[in-house]
């Protein structure tokens, strides 16, 4: 039971940010070679959905 939770945490902590970074990099590469397209915009939106670039600030007061 604990191993399953650790594995889930590892996926969320490592694989998801790597996937977002890969999608963002692929999007920038496609845009630099061919210009903006629907595919590059879709990759950017997917990366933003997985992991936004701007960190959300927590307000304590």
N, C-alpha and C positions, 0 to 999 in steps of 0.2 A: 504494500500500500504506500509506504513512504517512498520507495524507489520510483513508483509511477508518478508521484507528485514532483519528485526531483527531476525526472525526465521531462515532465510538462513545463516546469520552470525553466529548464535549460533550453528548451525549444523557444519559449517566449523571450528569454533573455538574450539568446544568441542568434537563432535562425531568422526570426522575424526582422530584427534590425539589419541583418546581412541581406535579406531579400529586398528590403526597402532601398538599401544603398545600391544594390545591383540594378534594380529597376531604374533608379534615378540616374545612375551612370550610363546605362544603356539608352535612356531617353536623351541625355545630353549628347551622346555619341551620334545617335540618329539625327538629331537636330543639326549638329555641326556638319554632317555629311550631306544631308538631303533637305535641310530646312524643316520648319515646323510642319507636322502632319498629325493626323488623327491618332496614329499609333504612338507617337512620342508624347502627345498630350495625355493619352490614356495611361501610359507608363508613369508619367509624372503624377497624375491624380491617384493612381494606385499606391505609389510610394508615399504620397502625402497622407493617404488614408491609413496605411500601415504605421507610418512614423512621421509626424509633421516635423518640419525643420525648426520651427520656432518652438521653444520650450514654453510650456504654460507655467506662469508664475503662480505660486500659492500665496494667498494673502492670509496672514494669521490674525489680522485685526480689521 
